[in-house]
Structures are given as C-alpha cells and as structure tokens.
C-alpha cells in the first residue's frame, strides 16, 4: 500500500532547530526541522495535553536520552519528536511520518 503524502509547506518556511505550526486535516501539527538528525523533519501534534494549549511548535528542541525532543514552553515536559511520547508522564501526543523532498515538506496523511 502506498502511503498518501500531503504537501504541508516548503523547507524555506521552516526554522532550523525549531518548530512551526501547520494545519493538517483541521488539526494543528508542529513541524520540526532538525538537520543534524537522521530524519531531518518531524511532525507531532501541536496540542500540549498538560498545558492545554497549542504551543509545542514553540518549544525548545534538544537531544535528550538519545532522542530528539521538544520541551513544552508551558510546563517543560519533553516530547519525543519521533513518537510523541512524553518522557516525564505517561502521555503521548499524535505523531506523523514526515519527509523532506526537493525543498518540499510532506506529512503522511493517513
């Protein structure tokens, strides 16, 4: 089965080592561009379930416990960019496969 990829933005819309918010099927998604990682592009839900706000795209990106993570700007929990799993709590935010192809950023919209 071929994965349905959706063009979400251009690479030039992204900020290296940081996140931006985008809309995917009516849901806010936080897109992170981390060029030094293997994946380069990550996509997780923008909603912080602890802080109860769409803010994860504004969090600080870091490499922690051998994982790329974002620290929520509200209460500082760390969410793995590859899975959406919170390191401090038994909470997970949605995550999507993402890729960079010829200057275009795609998210698997399944």
PyMOL commands that set and color helices and strands:
alter all, ss='L'
color gray80, all
select helices_A, chain A and resi 11-13+56-58
alter helices_A, ss='H'
color red, helices_A
select strands_A, chain A and resi 5-10+18-24+27-34+40-45+47-48+53-54+60-64+67-71+78-80+95-96+98-101+104-108
alter strands_A, ss='S'
color yellow, strands_A
deselect
rebuild
show_as cartoon
